[in-house]
C-alpha cells in the first residue's frame, strides 16, 4: 500500500477509535473513576506518618466534572478527641486520566504493527501512561500538602509546586502531549519503525 494511503488509513482508524473511546458512554465515567481511585489510593492513601490521605468518590463536588475527592489532614493537627482539620482536594479523573489513556490506546490500535509487537508496545505504553498519571497525583499532593506527601524529605518550593499543579492538573495540554510522546517512544524507539513510515526500497 502506498505511504499516503497508509497514513490516511492510520488517521481514519485513529479518529474512529478515539471517538468511540472518548464518547461519554453511560456509566463510563463512574467505571473509570473507580479504577483511577483504586489505583491512586493503593499507592498514595495512608493512615500513618506525617499525613492522613484518603480517596473517595466526590460527594458534593464544586464542579460537575470533579468525581474524585482526596481527603488530606496533618497528623500533628489532631486534637485530643482524635479530630483534625481536613482539606478536600478535587480531581477530574476523566480529564486527567482517561483522556490521555484513550489517546494512547487509539494511537496504538491504529498503528500498523504485527500483533505480537503491538501487544508488547501496548503493554509498555499503558505502563508508562499510568506512571505519568501517578506522577500527576503525586505533584498534586506534594503541592497541596506543602511537601509532606508523598515524600517529606525533599525541599518544598511553593513556586515549583504551583507550577507543577497548574501544568499537569489545571491544564489539558499534557493530557494530549504526553501520550503522543509515549506512543512515539514505544513504537519508534522500543520497536522497529512500523510499515506506516516505511517505503519499499527500490533496486540499487
Secondary structure, 3 states (H helix, E strand, C coil): CCHHHHHHHHHHHHHHHHHHHHCCCCCHHHHHHHHHHHHHHHHHCECCCCEEEEEEECCCCCCCCCCEEEEEEEHHHCCCCCCCCCEEEEECHHHHHHHHHHHHHHHHHHCCCCHHHHHHHHHHHHHHHHHHHHHHHHHHHHHHCCCCCCCCCCCCCHHHHHHHHHHHHHCCHHHHHHHHHHHHHHHHHHCCCCHHHCCCCCCC
